[in-house]
């Protein structure tokens, strides 16, 4: 399962540099491309507002 970014995202950019496969896209609220995500969890570990979690 891929990770997803919730509406709690503050678009700070911290997660983008952590993604080893460039699966995160910028915007008002960032998004993760499920086809590229390798489920490593690096983005979730660095998110300052805990807006990233495993998709259910």
C-alpha positions as CSV (number, residue, x, y, z in Angstrom):
1,X,0.0,0.0,0.0
2,X,1.2,3.5,-0.8
3,X,1.3,6.4,1.5
4,X,-1.1,9.3,1.2
5,X,-1.1,12.9,2.3
6,X,-4.1,14.3,4.2
7,X,-5.7,17.7,4.2
8,X,-3.6,18.5,7.2
9,X,-0.6,19.1,4.9
10,X,0.9,22.5,5.2
11,X,3.0,22.2,2.0
12,X,6.3,22.8,3.8
13,X,8.3,20.7,1.4
14,X,10.1,18.6,4.1
15,X,8.8,15.3,2.6
16,X,9.9,16.0,-1.0
17,X,13.6,15.8,-0.3
18,X,13.1,12.5,1.6
19,X,11.3,10.6,-1.1
20,X,13.9,8.4,-2.9
21,X,11.7,7.8,-5.9
22,X,10.3,11.4,-6.4
23,X,6.7,10.2,-5.9
24,X,5.6,13.4,-4.2
25,X,4.1,16.3,-6.1
26,X,3.9,19.9,-4.9
27,X,0.6,21.8,-4.7
28,X,-1.6,23.5,-2.1
29,X,-1.6,20.1,-0.5
30,X,1.1,17.7,-1.7
31,X,0.2,14.4,-3.2
32,X,1.9,11.0,-3.5
33,X,1.8,9.0,-6.8
34,X,0.7,5.5,-5.6
35,X,2.3,3.9,-8.6
36,X,5.7,5.3,-7.8
37,X,5.6,5.0,-4.0
38,X,7.7,2.2,-2.6
39,X,6.2,2.3,0.9
40,X,9.5,3.2,2.5
41,X,7.8,5.6,5.0
42,X,10.6,8.2,4.8
43,X,8.2,11.0,4.1
44,X,5.9,10.1,7.0
45,X,8.9,10.1,9.4
46,X,9.8,13.7,8.6
47,X,6.3,15.3,8.3
48,X,6.1,17.9,11.0
49,X,2.2,17.8,11.2
50,X,1.8,14.0,10.8
51,X,-0.2,14.5,7.6
52,X,1.3,11.4,5.9
53,X,0.0,7.9,6.5
54,X,-0.4,4.5,4.9
55,X,-3.4,4.4,2.5
56,X,-6.3,2.2,3.8
